[in-house]
Amino acid sequence: MLMRPHLTNSILVTVGFILSPLSWWNDAVVNVPLGYVFAWPFSLINEQLFLPAFIFGYWLTNLFGFLLLHWGSKGLLHQSRSTISIRRSLAVSVIYSIIVILMVLFGWIAPPTEYLD
């Protein structure tokens, strides 16, 4: 059974909004944990890969959120204009990235290998 296009686009917008940096709460609840899970296998290969993989995974969740938000809203609105402020969202992503980097550097977030020891 196929979903209706309206329902599909609504789900895309909802998931995209949750993953994008447009929601203030999503980083602590969704994107940082997803970035951590993304970085886990890299830290098992080499612990020094943890931080770059963490940041890369975090940025991927934001990018994927923007893409889903764009595709879903385009389908809902049947037009291609975007009302999303990309500059503001990127600034928020950079700020959160700096916070995540500092948390790892200060040892508040440790690579998974340290929890396994």
C-alpha angles and dihedrals in degrees: 000000000000122000119237115260091241092055092044092051091046090054090048091052093047095048090042092052091049092051097041124083089243091094112069096213100046099087097061094040104034119005101044093049090046090049089050092051089047091052095046098085091046091054089054089058094046126347091220089064091063099085098044091045090047092053092043092050091047091051091048090057090053092047092047089049092053091048093050091045091050095046094045096045091046089054093047096046097037090220136090103232116116126214094188117114102226094184094054092045093049090049090053090049091051092049092049090046090054090049091050091048091051092047091054094043092050091048097245089123113037130196111262091247089069091057091050095055 
